[in-house]
Amino acid sequence: MHVKSAEFVKSATRPEHYPPAEVPEIAFAGRSNVGKSSLINVLVNRKGLVRTSSTPGRTQLINFFQVNNDLMLVDLPGYGFARVPAEVRKQWGPMVETYLSTRSCLGCVVLILDIRRVPSDEDVLMLQWLRAYAIPAVVVVTKCDKLSKNERARQAATISRTLGLSREEMVFFSALSREGKDLLWGRIEHFLAAGDGEPLSGGGDLGH
């Protein structure tokens, strides 16, 4: 994917506030502080398109970014350890589920995990939920530069086993070295070319 332009379009919480469903959308999901913003910035070759923060839970809205005028990247609120009011946290699940289950132009979801962490129950639930809705998913394991080669292999095996995926079905990524960038774009383009795409072979059904 040759990115010629990338710009923030708008933030939303409800379908009536989404941009018109005129181009394919790729959504990015994962726990708070998993490296979602950095990953999107690397994909589009823009350092500050998506604001990054060391504070979990900063993204509390669904944020839409247009790429090349013919693709939308959608940054979903992170889940997990966000230090935000309970009322706000309770709204996130329905907000994200509504987007994922109703957005007709959704091409696939990029589910992001931190290689240093064992997938949480929420990560497993998200993957199961995507499968249940037959939404194509790409699992990306970020921050690969943070571990030694042996630690990385050990963690990759744990993540693979926990999610029921082969290592080949996952994309290993580093925002620092840009490892995995081209492979991830290739997976995304595959689903876009496939139209409706197919759910991951490694699993069953997603239940939120």
Secondary structure as UniProt FT lines:
FT   STRAND          6..12
FT   HELIX           15..17
FT   STRAND          25..31
FT   TURN            32..33
FT   HELIX           36..43
FT   TURN            44..45
FT   TURN            56..57
FT   STRAND          62..67
FT   TURN            68..70
FT   STRAND          71..75
FT   HELIX           86..102
FT   TURN            104..105
FT   STRAND          106..114
FT   TURN            115..116
FT   HELIX           121..132
FT   TURN            133..134
FT   STRAND          137..142
FT   HELIX           144..146
FT   HELIX           149..163
FT   HELIX           167..169
FT   STRAND          170..172
FT   TURN            175..177
FT   TURN            179..180
FT   HELIX           181..193
FT   TURN            194..196
FT   TURN            201..202
//
